[in-house]
Amino acid sequence: MVRIIGFFVGLGFIGVLLLSLISNGIDYFSSPPEPTAAEEFHKEPRDANLVSAGVTGHFDRQQLQRGFQVYKEVCSACHSLKYVSFYQLTDLGYSEAEVKAIANQWATEVPSVNPDTGEPATRKALASDRFPAPFANETAARAANNNALPPDLSLITEAREGGANYVYSLITGYADQAGYKNEHGEELLKKFPDAATPTGLYFNPYFANLNIAMPPPLVNDAIAPASRCCCSC
């Protein structure tokens, strides 16, 4: 008897759920939601034509080392590489001696414990260590970046749709919002007057909601100071 009652209760629940879905579907198609600025002006990543793309792609070690240098001098001020160890730099062509030197000279030290007092401390990084995060925790990271959380860059090309093309498009895709038009020739601020980028954010049509906390990282073809690199990309 209990099973029979349970069966009919479950059947009733399914019926209510189906009615709710049908009702919501009717409401959606009869009164569709208003389009948003992000939906109509967001751009898909463009092809960066990277030599590393595709099954026959390959990496240029000099370019990889230059990319690491950019991370070291700019991006590491805000972005972590928590899944990457220093010894993996040998994959970029650095010798073991160079890797040890890079780890030892890294600006952020590795969290540790003072063996004499048991108090929190820091130490120089070793080649076997992972890259230490620039901030102690998420709260500290947000406090230093206008409440935006700089994403970890370890797997950024796998975590974002478009992969490397997304990163390339985002970094090079900043635009002047005034007069900005989509592919249909519609002007953003004329169609959505309330979509003006808030103070402290920057307009970038490749970012999901069009407004990003990271300022344009390239200025006059030179890398901007590390203090300018903060984002939620």
PyMOL commands that set and color helices and strands:
alter all, ss='L'
color gray80, all
select helices_A, chain A and resi 2-30+37-41+61-73+75-77+86-92+96-104+138-144+156-159+164-172+188-191+193-195+226-228
alter helices_A, ss='H'
color red, helices_A
select strands_A, chain A and resi 110-113+120-123+202-203+211-212+218-219+222-223
alter strands_A, ss='S'
color yellow, strands_A
deselect
rebuild
show_as cartoon
